[in-house]
Structure formats: C-alpha cells, structure tokens
Amino acid sequence: MNTIEIEQEQEITPVNIIRIGTGFWSAKPLMTAIRLGLFTELAEGPLFVSEIRQKLGLHSGTSLEFLDALVSWGIIRRQGKGFTAIYRNSPEADTFLNRKKPDYLGDLLEMLHDKKLPLAHSLKEVVSIASSQNRWDLNRLSTMVA
C-alpha cells in the first residue's frame, strides 16, 4: 500500500515573531518582582494588594497593573478583583523565585539582565565583534532561553 503525503497549508502569521520581539514586556515586570522580593513575601502566605504595597513600597496607582501583569503570565495567582484581591505565588514562582528555596533562579535571571554584562547590554556587539573577551556560546544561550 502506498502512502500519499498531503501537504496541508498552514496559515502564516507573525505571532511567533511578535512573541519573541516583545518578550521584554514580560521580562521587565518579572525582574522587578524578583528584585523587590515579591515572590519571597508571597511564599509566607497570600497577601492583599494593600499588604503587598506596604511590604514592597509600591505606588498605589500602579500596583494593580503590575500585579495583574504577573497574573496574566501565570507567575502569581489572584483571587478576587481590584483592591480587595488576594495574591499568591504560582507553584513555579514558589519553587523557583522564592529566595529561601534551594532552587531559586532569581540570581541567575538578575545576572542575565545585568546591564554590566555584554550580552544584556548589546547582543549586536557580542555577535558582530569577534573578540575572545566577548565570546559567548550562543548555542548554550539559545537552549537556556528556549
């Protein structure tokens, strides 16, 4: 019996390109939350918005948008709405973003986003200039961020 392969047409969309190109939109709130210690605070138990604002020194006008961005990406969970909402860590955040846990990844993420590192500052320069001082294993990097 012969097998006939039928090529199905797939719709070409820019979704993947846009997802990659706007990745910094999710990285910035995540890095801010890591640096503020949000996940370590939430590891102690769920908190109201007012408690989070007080513990982390957040501005009341932007705190909901900041927290809800993390909710939309599944990093933290929310119960309720508005200023009466209660926030808690997702299982991943509790395991990998709580400074008190052995599998904490915040230091690694901060290092990758540190502006002093050539890769974080300008990947274009790193890949354009052949210098042993700025040499990075880009294959290893791509597997880390994939």
Salt bridges, closest charged atoms under 4 A:
GLU41 OE1 - LYS55 NZ 3.74
GLU44 OE2 - LYS100 NZ 3.01
ASP68 OD1 - ARG78 NH1 2.87
ASP94 OD2 - LYS101 NZ 3.07
GLU110 OE1 - ARG35 NE 3.38
